[in-house]
Amino acid sequence: MEGVVGETEVLIEDANKLEVDPINEESGINAGEKGEDEEKAEDENALSEDAEALADELAKIVVHAPVAEPTPREVFDPAEFPSSYKDNLPKEKLVLQYADNFRRQYVHLYRDRKPLFLNPLNEFYIDKLVCTTIRPTQLPYKELYNWDGAAEFVADYLNFQTLDPPYELPKTLLSPSTVLKRQKGNCFEYSTLLCSLLIAAGYDAYVVSGYATRETCLADESREICPMLKKKEETKEEEKKKEMKKYTVKPPRDLRSKFELKQERRRQEERKAEEEKRKKEEEERLAALEMPPTDPLHGLRIHSWVLILSGKREVPESFFIEPFTGLSHEVDSSNYLGIESVWNNVNYWVNMQDCSDGVKGLSYDLGDCTMWEYMFPGVDKHLLQIPETEEDLMDGLDDDEESKDDVEKHLDMPPSWVEPLRLSLRDFEMRCPQGKKTKLYKRAKLEKFAHYLLNDGLVSRLSVYDDKELTDLVLVKEYYAHRKDKLHTRVHNHRTGWVTEYFNPGRVKCVKEHQYKASQPGPENERTMTFHNDARVDGLVKRIETPTEMTEHFKDRDDFLFYKHVVFNKRQKRFGPQEGSSSANQRPILKMTQKFHRNRSKPANCDIAELIFAMSEDKIFLTYHTEDKRIASSTGEFNKPPNWEEKGAVLAWTPEMHQTFQVDPNAPSSKQVELYQTLLELLKAEELCRERLRESEEEVKEILDERTKEESDSELEISVYDTERNEKAKKHRREMERLKLEEKMRKQEMEIDYLAPFLAQIGDPDKISRTQAYKLKEDCLADLKQRLIDKANLIQARFEKETQELQKKQGWYQQNQVSMQKDDEEEYLNYCSEAMFRIHILELRLNRHKEMAPHKYMALEQKLRSDNRLSEYF
């Protein structure tokens, strides 16, 4: 057999040697002809000198293609993480095996579906189940207790990273605690962090893995309206039908033609339908123009978001939360194109429903096994099985009794391997990376800033534009916080030039709203001020000012004044030096008008409704309130006397100075004296109105000056509990600590030296002899003994004095007991009670002193024996 194989190999080698290459043979035959053709081609391809020079110049241009550098792998310090990040517990390994078995069955049964996001790698490239990556933690901030606050915080606090490539699941999933520290993550890390916060807050929240549009995956909101510009849905209150009482007057019959009313309603409905149709067509046309370009990866872009089911926390309907924006969406939103799976910290569910029409019509009953396939049998979404007959019900009871003996055990979810989430107050208040974040919307730009980041307290700025390129600025809304001047919002309309400022309660002048022209911020220009009238003494609600007019509105005044209007004249040009008084430059007044509410304590003919001071005409016009049974009002007109401006002058009066119109012809006419008194009162009212007007002008100037100072040097309010930012509190605390330390040092320095006075008597020697030591000891003990005896004598003297006074008082009582009044007897008894109390206290003090004196004597003797200066001699 081996010989046959060897002969065969030799024959194959000989055949290879005898083979002739047909290509080489052909090339050999035509070698002569090819040489001639090449010589002709070389002559034709010969370059001219200019062409060679051009080739040399082009050869100098050298380009180098960039080399794609691999994405650097992020490295984490193992010392900063617990062991759960770097290894799996036995139960975690068992759950991973269970999940791997679930994955193999899923792939075998559904070969056309994408792989599931089950066990990505963590920071240290250890397989971890996505359910155990969720770490429910409730942070100590009330803003995170509701879903909208938590979603907004996650959207602002993190910077998003897109999936690369966008149609593949990520290989890694970092823990929520690491994501909080890095302040960046992909959509799955966003959703895991948000779901951890929501589950801890009591919501039935789930992480969703599915597909979304390009704009959603890239957080592109340039075609969406800014949420701050959307009008809040106004809740329409149902009008309560008036109950028809039995004895109410019937309304008059409607004599209009029903046919004409019906035709009019039909015409209005047609016009309304036509208008709505036109608006709808216009909206469709604009939407078609603003449609984004076609996405080649439509339906393939992987995305993750959060699902909140109804039930817990009084959520009426299920909804989605987009983690990149923090906004809620309906469960049939067109932004999401399909769902592969959902999970929480308890279980994992795979969607078994058709998503050819996106997420519309999907059922989120996770207990329905035909719609959702669960991974772990111990699911918290149980099916409600209703027994059909009474026998089934009894069988169910028997089954329950039997199940107590034989309980089926299921594999449950291990605890989360992630350490509890931690977020300092300073990081929470920063909200955004580096404290600021910018979002672009449809014809709008929103800038967010951390609290206390900017000196003026700005926390957000919304800029509205008229074009998509964001170049034609229309409106700017600025929102402030923690300002001492109570400013919280400023709106600047660049088209009209109007600036509107809104203030919180607490300002000195009680300003609530201030609207003015940006080009004319000074006094005596167009402006409108609104006040907190409840906090003002004069009840001022609004003040409207123009260069020639001022209007004030009041509320809840004792004099029933609710309206005041003043018309000014132009200032006259004066030549020469200006007078020093400020009143010389005031605007001249043409007319002042006051309006009053009805005062029911006065008759309508005597209750003034409108009072006009015509300064230019030297007249005063009065209009009284209309009586209930009248349709016209009484009026009056007074002419001012010629010398009305002279102080202390007697005003002349003539009947021609007054004209009146009485609605009631039978009413008695006023006497001349009464009219003269009325004129004097009106002149006083005019002077008072003029003074109030000048005060209003000064108040406007003071408010504007104060606003100028506040804008030039903005101060922010800092809570006394904010120890990091409150410099005053820091300074006060350091001062208190310094004083406490100084007091302690002073006490140590001033500690009583019981040998100091006796050492001074012998001249404070550096070295004490034995004789001096014995003498110091005896003198010190003798001095203490004498002081103890003196103190005991002092207490005894006070005791004897109180006893003598009590005996004397008792003797006086015995002598005057018969003629003594009841009050004197009560006074005597009170005195005796107090005296006995003082005597008892002195007796206790004396006994205690006698008891403690020997111990004090022995303690001093022991101190003297152990004193460093005397211890060598004792």
Sequence and secondary structure as in RCSB ss.txt:
>XXXX:A:sequence
MEGVVGETEVLIEDANKLEVDPINEESGINAGEKGEDEEKAEDENALSEDAEALADELAKIVVHAPVAEPTPREV
FDPAEFPSSYKDNLPKEKLVLQYADNFRRQYVHLYRDRKPLFLNPLNEFYIDKLVCTTIRPTQLPYKELYNWDGA
AEFVADYLNFQTLDPPYELPKTLLSPSTVLKRQKGNCFEYSTLLCSLLIAAGYDAYVVSGYATRETCLADESREI
CPMLKKKEETKEEEKKKEMKKYTVKPPRDLRSKFELKQERRRQEERKAEEEKRKKEEEERLAALEMPPTDPLHGL
RIHSWVLILSGKREVPESFFIEPFTGLSHEVDSSNYLGIESVWNNVNYWVNMQDCSDGVKGLSYDLGDCTMWEYM
FPGVDKHLLQIPETEEDLMDGLDDDEESKDDVEKHLDMPPSWVEPLRLSLRDFEMRCPQGKKTKLYKRAKLEKFA
HYLLNDGLVSRLSVYDDKELTDLVLVKEYYAHRKDKLHTRVHNHRTGWVTEYFNPGRVKCVKEHQYKASQPGPEN
ERTMTFHNDARVDGLVKRIETPTEMTEHFKDRDDFLFYKHVVFNKRQKRFGPQEGSSSANQRPILKMTQKFHRNR
SKPANCDIAELIFAMSEDKIFLTYHTEDKRIASSTGEFNKPPNWEEKGAVLAWTPEMHQTFQVDPNAPSSKQVEL
YQTLLELLKAEELCRERLRESEEEVKEILDERTKEESDSELEISVYDTERNEKAKKHRREMERLKLEEKMRKQEM
EIDYLAPFLAQIGDPDKISRTQAYKLKEDCLADLKQRLIDKANLIQARFEKETQELQKKQGWYQQNQVSMQKDDE
EEYLNYCSEAMFRIHILELRLNRHKEMAPHKYMALEQKLRSDNRLSEYF
>XXXX:A:secstr
 HHHHHHHHHHHHHHHHH   HHHHHHHHTHHHHHHHHHHHHHHT   HHHHHHHHHHHT               
  GGGS GGGT   HHHHHHHHHHHHHHHHHHHH TTS       B TTS B  HHHH      S GGGSSHHHH
HHHHHHH EE   SSTTS  SB   HHHHHHHTEE HHHHHHHHHHHHHHTT  EEEEEEEE HHHHTT  TTS 
 GGGS               TT        S HHHHHHHHHHHHHHHHHHHHHHHHHHHHHHHHT     TTTTT
 EEEEEEE SSGGG  S EEEETTTTEEE TT TTEEEEEEEE SS EEEE S  TTTTTT    TT TTTEEES
SSS SS      SSHHHHHHHHHHHHHHHHS           S      HHHHHH SGGGEEEEEETTEEEEEE 
TTTSTT EEEEEEEESSTTS SEEEEEEEE SBTT EEEEEEETTT EEEEEE S  SS EEEEEEETTB SSSS
SEEEEE GGG SS EEEEEE SSEEEEEE S TT EEEEEEEE       SS  SSGGGGS  EEEEEEEE   T
TS GGGSEEEEEEETTTTEEEEEE   TT SS  EEEEE  TTTTSTT      GGGEEEE SSTTS    HHHH
HHHHHHHHHHHHHHHHHHHHHHHHHHHHHHHHHHHHHS  B   TT TTT HHHHHHHHHHHHHHHHHHHHHHHT
   TTHHHHHHTT  SS  HHHHHHHHHHHHHHHHHHHHHHHHHHHHHHHHHHHHHHHHHHHHHHSSTT  HHHH
HHHHHHHHHHHHHHHHHHHHHHHHHHHHHHHHHHHHHHHHH TTTGGG 
